Amino acid sequence: MREYGYSIVMTDSHTLYCNNSLMGASITLDVGGLPCPLPVLKTKVCMQQIKIGDVIKIHISDESAKIELCLFADASGHQLLDCQPSDSGWILWLQK
């Protein structure tokens, strides 16, 4: 588990943090290490729980999850704000 210094909102096989400072993200979802389609499914659950206009910052490590999350955002009417490489994979920002 990565430590970001944010308060933990919910945990199970992924870690969900409350974070209002980075790129307007209201939630950071760490699904690094999970194979596709799990990152997409966990993102979908989070998107259902946030308000319109909120942003989720998603840490992923699976290349196919990056592609699938972009397709999910487009098909669901969410906006992909950014996608940046990181040491452990990629970071995506999705806005509901």
C-alpha positions as CSV (number, residue, x, y, z in Angstrom):
1,M,0.0,0.0,0.0
2,R,1.3,3.5,-0.9
3,E,1.1,6.2,1.7
4,Y,0.0,9.6,0.5
5,G,-0.8,11.3,3.8
6,Y,-4.5,11.5,3.0
7,S,-7.2,10.2,5.3
8,I,-8.5,6.8,4.3
9,V,-12.2,6.8,3.4
10,M,-12.7,3.2,2.5
11,T,-10.5,0.1,2.0
12,D,-10.8,-3.4,0.7
13,S,-8.6,-4.9,-2.1
14,H,-7.9,-1.3,-3.2
15,T,-7.3,1.9,-1.3
16,L,-9.5,4.9,-1.6
17,Y,-8.2,8.2,-0.2
18,C,-9.9,11.6,0.4
19,N,-7.9,14.2,-1.4
20,N,-9.0,17.7,-2.4
21,S,-5.6,19.2,-3.4
22,L,-4.2,17.5,-6.5
23,M,-5.7,18.6,-9.8
24,G,-9.1,19.1,-8.1
25,A,-9.3,15.4,-7.3
26,S,-11.9,14.6,-4.7
27,I,-10.9,10.9,-4.5
28,T,-7.7,9.0,-5.2
29,L,-8.2,5.4,-6.2
30,D,-5.1,3.2,-6.1
31,V,-5.8,0.1,-8.2
32,G,-2.2,-0.5,-9.2
33,G,-1.3,-4.2,-9.4
34,L,-4.8,-5.2,-10.2
35,P,-5.4,-6.8,-13.7
36,C,-8.1,-5.5,-16.0
37,P,-11.1,-5.4,-15.7
38,L,-10.8,-4.8,-11.9
39,P,-9.6,-1.2,-12.2
40,V,-12.5,-0.3,-14.5
41,L,-15.0,-2.0,-12.2
42,K,-13.7,-0.3,-9.1
43,T,-13.7,3.1,-10.9
44,K,-17.3,2.5,-12.0
45,V,-18.3,1.9,-8.3
46,C,-16.5,5.1,-7.2
47,M,-18.1,7.2,-10.0
48,Q,-21.5,6.1,-8.9
49,Q,-20.8,7.4,-5.4
50,I,-19.5,10.9,-6.3
51,K,-21.3,14.1,-7.4
52,I,-21.3,15.5,-10.9
53,G,-18.2,17.6,-11.3
54,D,-16.1,15.6,-8.9
55,V,-12.7,14.3,-10.0
56,I,-11.2,10.8,-9.3
57,K,-7.4,10.4,-9.5
58,I,-6.7,6.8,-10.5
59,H,-3.3,5.0,-10.1
60,I,-3.1,2.0,-12.4
61,S,-0.3,-0.4,-13.5
62,D,-2.0,-2.4,-16.2
63,E,-1.6,-1.1,-19.7
64,S,-5.0,-2.6,-20.8
65,A,-6.7,-0.9,-17.8
66,K,-5.5,2.5,-19.2
67,I,-7.2,1.8,-22.5
68,E,-10.3,0.4,-20.9
69,L,-10.6,3.3,-18.5
70,C,-10.4,5.7,-21.5
71,L,-13.2,3.8,-23.3
72,F,-15.2,3.6,-20.1
73,A,-15.0,7.4,-19.6
74,D,-16.1,8.0,-23.2
75,A,-19.0,5.5,-23.1
76,S,-20.2,6.7,-19.7
77,G,-20.2,10.4,-20.4
78,H,-17.3,11.1,-18.0
79,Q,-14.4,13.3,-19.0
80,L,-10.8,12.1,-19.1
81,L,-8.9,15.2,-17.9
82,D,-5.4,13.8,-18.1
83,C,-3.3,10.6,-18.3
84,Q,0.3,10.8,-17.1
85,P,3.0,8.1,-16.7
86,S,4.2,7.3,-13.2
87,D,6.9,5.2,-11.7
88,S,4.4,2.3,-11.2
89,G,2.3,2.8,-14.3
90,W,-0.1,5.7,-15.0
91,I,-2.2,8.2,-13.3
92,L,-5.5,9.2,-14.8
93,W,-7.9,11.9,-13.8
94,L,-11.6,11.4,-14.6
95,Q,-14.4,13.9,-14.0
96,K,-18.0,12.8,-13.5
